[in-house]
Amino acid sequence: MIHITLGAMRYVNPKEDQLGRDHVGWDPNMDDAALFRANRGCWVLGERADREQYALLSSQGTVRQAIEIDHLVPVAGGRRAIEGRYLEAGHPVHDAYVGKPQPVEPTRNPVTYFDSPHAARTCGCGCQAPVTLGWFLPGHDQKALHDRVARIGTVHQFIQWFDHTYTDEAQTMESSILSIDPHSNTKAACSAHGTAAACTPLVADVVLRDAGSDHVEWAVCARWLRENSDATAWLNKHPDAAARLGFA
């Protein structure tokens, strides 16, 4: 889990700040939304941060906020900002940390990491074992890969199948988006990234048309909406839908 230590609130120039903020840091009068906006970036976040799904914001030795991470986005100077949402009472990570002493010793570096049982997810290979760092238990990524290769045949057969499938779909399965609405269908896994990616929460339902069907329904995460060029172009053309999704 990522732990970020905040200083006292101070004002900054929004014309110079990479996120357009006019203040950063913590103040006791801030509500959760203001605290998240002021402090979701800009931080030096190393490779380990890409494997974490939660972050804590602390000030004066107390955890002030817990955040669920959707995506880390680059900003200038090699720093990154968090895209996601702050957690509220009732979520196990919030209840375990917010309002309590910070779980790591103070250091000169505002960004630190620690292993937390509340950050556990199940191993991406499908074995259901809990992991607290990354997506797989040691060696299970290779096991998952080889199991899937074996379903096709030899490694050579798998490569042929993959190249044929990927190339053909890239060339013939072009799709067009018909609508994007807030998530309400029954799908529980991100249609773009799959179950193993554990994309949560799902934020939108996408209806599209492709060469195989005139009506395909997806459920997608915020990361896909931000990174897929067709989705961003569609939302730019439909500002009302973007506003309903909080992308205005």
Secondary structure as UniProt FT lines:
FT   STRAND          2..5
FT   STRAND          10..11
FT   TURN            14..16
FT   TURN            18..19
FT   STRAND          23..24
FT   TURN            28..29
FT   HELIX           32..39
FT   HELIX           47..51
FT   STRAND          54..59
FT   TURN            60..61
FT   STRAND          62..74
FT   HELIX           76..78
FT   STRAND          80..86
FT   TURN            89..90
FT   HELIX           92..97
FT   TURN            98..99
FT   STRAND          111..113
FT   HELIX           117..119
FT   STRAND          121..122
FT   TURN            124..127
FT   STRAND          130..131
FT   TURN            138..139
FT   HELIX           140..152
FT   HELIX           155..172
FT   STRAND          176..182
FT   TURN            191..193
FT   HELIX           195..197
FT   STRAND          202..210
FT   TURN            211..212
FT   STRAND          213..221
FT   HELIX           222..227
FT   HELIX           229..237
FT   HELIX           239..244
FT   TURN            245..246
//
